[in-house]
Amino acid sequence: MKRAARVLPPEGDVLDYPPVPLVRDLVLVGGGHAHAIVLRMWGMKPLPGVRLTLINPGPAAPYTGMLPGYIAGHYPRHALMIDLVRLARFAGARLILDRAVGLDQSVNQVNLGGRGPVRYDVVSLDIGISSDLPDLPGFADHAQSAKPLGQYAAQWEDFVAQAHPSPSVVIMGGGVGGVELALATAHRLRKLGARPTITVLERGALALPGVGGPTRARLLTELTAAGIDLRLNVSAARVQADHLILTDGSTLASDFTLSVAGARPQEWLADTGLDLTEGFVAVRPTLQSSDPAIFAVGDTAHLTHAPRPKAGVFAVREAPILHHNLRAALTGGAMRAYHPQRDYLKLISMGDRRAVADTFGLRAGGGWLWHLKDYIDGKFMAKFADYPAMPALKVPHPAPPDLAEAMGPKPLCGGCGAKVGAVALHAALHVLLAPARADVLSGPGDDAAILRTGAGVQLITTDHLRTFTNDPFQMATLTAVHALGDIWAMGAQPQVALAQVTLPRATPCLHADMLAEIMTAAAAVFTAAGADVVGGHTSIGAELTIGFAVTGLAQTPITKAGATPGAALILTKPLGTGTILAAEMAMAHVPGVILGEAVAACLHSMAAPQSQAAAILAPHAAAMTDVTGFGLAGHLMEMLDASGVAATITLADLPRLPAAAQLAAAGIASSLAPANREALEGRISGPDDPLLYDPQTCGGLLAAVPAAMATNLLAALHAADISAAIIGRIESGAPHITCR
Ligand SMILES: Cc1cc2nc3c(=O)[nH]c(=O)nc-3n(C[C@H](O)[C@H](O)[C@H](O)COP(=O)(O)OP(=O)(O)OC[C@H]3O[C@@H](n4cnc5c(N)ncnc54)[C@H](O)[C@@H]3O)c2cc1C
């Protein structure tokens, strides 16, 4: 029988809607320089049908070219951090904040340290090197390595803040990085009025190998002028808290010990089965490894056809070739070859705002070279500060007059920011009749149904969230925590959960992968909460949406009614999820804020279950609720309405997520915030705070507890590592919130 020809959509520009099904997985492991540029290029021209994933342990990656300037105090930390969360949003990539620990070619999976494996069709490695010295006794406890930067930066700032009048610093490694950082260290400490003793240890007979003679001579003169002691043919044999024991048997005082020695590949690469050279992934001119589906770039790679020293300049130059070849690998196109330059302009900073050049026989040095370096570095970082504007929402023409208002000024938020506003919801709920059945104890519009059972009550609640992250695993974790909120707030024991999942269009293989991630994540949350996940329902739709119906059991549930004057109000999580998620969606660039770090802190707080908080508060709470879409003020008002009382809130005591207040002050708010504010018009007085109306996803519990017990309860919450605060008190009077 002749098969009917398949009707394919016409070729042409891909429209936003309907979304193109996902058919391939491209995974970028490491947010190094090459991948950062590839992500930017991808954002400018995505490849439809490809799910792009970035795996990196932190939400921001340092641009090391500016590291010496940061140590010297010329740049704030945020100036050298590439915000991977903003970048991933621009690229449409899923960002997984985790560390790759293995790669299994037999099943096309990257293994992660903190969660299940991630599948790939094509994968690229850009994970840099490490300059730690794990075999050196005492290193792990008493020393820092220049790479990765995160811990070094934090320890350095702590050390500087101690304002030691005569600190000793030892830098292990007499290469360019070690000498640059030694000069930067001397500059910063002297500027602060200290008299430091700085020593550079180089185990070879020559410092600054690979640097031209005149430049080396200049840098050695600078070291001497800065009073830095360079010791050759010696290294550390042991690191102690305040000194080092050297290989020649002598000891050397050190209050801050740093390693910039060598370039160590990550050990797990040795188990991948890939061809390696000295532990680095051997690649051909196309940047493909011995497995053509696996690419490697930057310091991770060894260019077999043209070996080069480890330097960021090569990672940067490889990026356009990698971008082209990844697309070629995914579409069957022709690959391009990378031919690295023989030499490049090395601009080495000398502590103060001067630099020396080392290239093409150039023998220059001075302030103008620092400004040149500053300009080049600034230009690179500017690529990641402002992204080309997304096409603005356009109101079609002709259109009904109120369409523009309905579309709003910005795209709809995800999570609880996509809730229907309180005014519209309450209007709709009026049509519900009071329950007719005697075993239904709750009223119409309650957060959860309360059903009388033999011994006590059973609670049933449901929640679903519109996606705000491309990561089904994370989305499922957060939705599960969110869905349990009502059960915990009512002081009940979670019992059972059923999932409702809408998956975006994709191949059966990707669907299976997404569902497995969702169910794994959900099962982890519900099992830890003491509930079983028994099944659910799936469908395919325009975007990822995950929901759970959850039941719980209690003898006498805590409700929003019961708060009495004098009671203290405790909130168990910091506010700001709506603002931060809105900022993330808009890729907001607020000076001084590393948005990615704010988002990571926000997601971490959101993922924290409330079981312990509920266990501490429930035995004493007269009224309790979870703070979700209507914001703190909206949910507090529900409690006041149900209890027939008023409340006072002390704004200074509100716990806030890092950067939430700065983002709110910059005018960033969830799309639901205006409706939350409108719903409370005339019912709230005193100074304003936008975070009062901020919709919370996975928000904290709000409990009214006896004032005499509040301090002890707070101490118990803090002991359980819960960022709770006493935020106000219940007053007598008609339901109203007074802020002060
Ligand atoms: C003090 C100093 C100054 C320097 N100055 C210069 C300079 O001026 N010019 C120059 O060309 N080079 C310079 N370099 C060298 C330069 O820093 C590196 O060559 C460059 O950073 C390499 O870039 P990359 O993309 O390979 O990796 P990196 O920039 O090191 O990025 C690696 C990324 O991978 C992530 N990662 C690590 N492990 C994993 C894992 N297991 N799973 C997932 N993600 C992981 C890291 O968190 C990081 O975000 C300097 C180095 C130092 C130490």
The ligand as a MOL file (V3000), in Angstrom:
LIG
                    3D

  0  0  0     0  0            999 V3000
M  V30 BEGIN CTAB
M  V30 COUNTS 53 58 0 0 0
M  V30 BEGIN ATOM
M  V30 1 C 45.8580 35.5520 37.7320 0
M  V30 2 C 45.5860 35.1060 36.3390 0
M  V30 3 C 45.5670 36.0410 35.3290 0
M  V30 4 C 45.3410 35.6580 34.0060 0
M  V30 5 N 45.3710 36.6050 33.0380 0
M  V30 6 C 45.1800 36.2330 31.7620 0
M  V30 7 C 45.2170 37.2120 30.7100 0
M  V30 8 O 45.3900 38.3990 30.9550 0
M  V30 9 N 45.0370 36.7850 29.4400 0
M  V30 10 C 44.8460 35.4630 29.1440 0
M  V30 11 O 44.7060 35.1300 27.9710 0
M  V30 12 N 44.7880 34.5230 30.1040 0
M  V30 13 C 44.9690 34.8760 31.3970 0
M  V30 14 N 44.9330 33.9230 32.3780 0
M  V30 15 C 44.6090 32.5370 32.0060 0
M  V30 16 C 43.1090 32.4140 31.8730 0
M  V30 17 O 42.5290 32.6720 33.1160 0
M  V30 18 C 42.6390 31.0400 31.4510 0
M  V30 19 O 43.4160 30.5900 30.3920 0
M  V30 20 C 41.1830 31.1320 31.0220 0
M  V30 21 O 40.3810 31.4770 32.1180 0
M  V30 22 C 40.7270 29.8210 30.4690 0
M  V30 23 O 39.3950 29.9410 30.1450 0
M  V30 24 P 38.4830 28.6530 30.0510 0
M  V30 25 O 37.3230 29.0350 29.2360 0
M  V30 26 O 39.2820 27.5020 29.5700 0
M  V30 27 O 38.0800 28.2680 31.5240 0
M  V30 28 P 37.7020 29.1290 32.8660 0
M  V30 29 O 37.6930 30.5520 32.5340 0
M  V30 30 O 38.6360 28.6360 33.8680 0
M  V30 31 O 36.2420 28.6510 33.1240 0
M  V30 32 C 35.9110 27.3530 33.5240 0
M  V30 33 C 34.4750 27.3220 34.0230 0
M  V30 34 O 34.0950 25.9680 34.2120 0
M  V30 35 C 33.4730 25.8200 35.4750 0
M  V30 36 N 33.7480 24.4560 35.9290 0
M  V30 37 C 34.8720 23.9870 36.5030 0
M  V30 38 N 34.7390 22.6880 36.7460 0
M  V30 39 C 33.5240 22.3110 36.3020 0
M  V30 40 C 32.8250 21.0720 36.2610 0
M  V30 41 N 33.3890 19.9440 36.7160 0
M  V30 42 N 31.5810 21.0480 35.7650 0
M  V30 43 C 31.0160 22.1670 35.2920 0
M  V30 44 N 31.6360 23.3580 35.2860 0
M  V30 45 C 32.8840 23.4320 35.7870 0
M  V30 46 C 34.1260 26.8860 36.3570 0
M  V30 47 O 33.2980 27.1980 37.4540 0
M  V30 48 C 34.2720 28.0220 35.3580 0
M  V30 49 O 33.0930 28.7860 35.3150 0
M  V30 50 C 45.1240 34.2900 33.7010 0
M  V30 51 C 45.0920 33.3400 34.7470 0
M  V30 52 C 45.3340 33.7430 36.0480 0
M  V30 53 C 45.3120 32.7210 37.1590 0
M  V30 END ATOM
M  V30 BEGIN BOND
M  V30 1 1 1 2
M  V30 2 1 2 3
M  V30 3 2 2 52
M  V30 4 2 3 4
M  V30 5 1 4 5
M  V30 6 1 4 50
M  V30 7 2 5 6
M  V30 8 1 6 7
M  V30 9 1 6 13
M  V30 10 2 7 8
M  V30 11 1 7 9
M  V30 12 1 9 10
M  V30 13 2 10 11
M  V30 14 1 10 12
M  V30 15 2 12 13
M  V30 16 1 13 14
M  V30 17 1 14 15
M  V30 18 1 14 50
M  V30 19 1 15 16
M  V30 20 1 16 17
M  V30 21 1 16 18
M  V30 22 1 18 19
M  V30 23 1 18 20
M  V30 24 1 20 21
M  V30 25 1 20 22
M  V30 26 1 22 23
M  V30 27 1 23 24
M  V30 28 2 24 25
M  V30 29 1 24 26
M  V30 30 1 24 27
M  V30 31 1 27 28
M  V30 32 2 28 29
M  V30 33 1 28 30
M  V30 34 1 28 31
M  V30 35 1 31 32
M  V30 36 1 32 33
M  V30 37 1 33 34
M  V30 38 1 33 48
M  V30 39 1 34 35
M  V30 40 1 35 36
M  V30 41 1 35 46
M  V30 42 1 36 37
M  V30 43 1 36 45
M  V30 44 2 37 38
M  V30 45 1 38 39
M  V30 46 1 39 40
M  V30 47 2 39 45
M  V30 48 1 40 41
M  V30 49 2 40 42
M  V30 50 1 42 43
M  V30 51 2 43 44
M  V30 52 1 44 45
M  V30 53 1 46 47
M  V30 54 1 46 48
M  V30 55 1 48 49
M  V30 56 2 50 51
M  V30 57 1 51 52
M  V30 58 1 52 53
M  V30 END BOND
M  V30 END CTAB
M  END
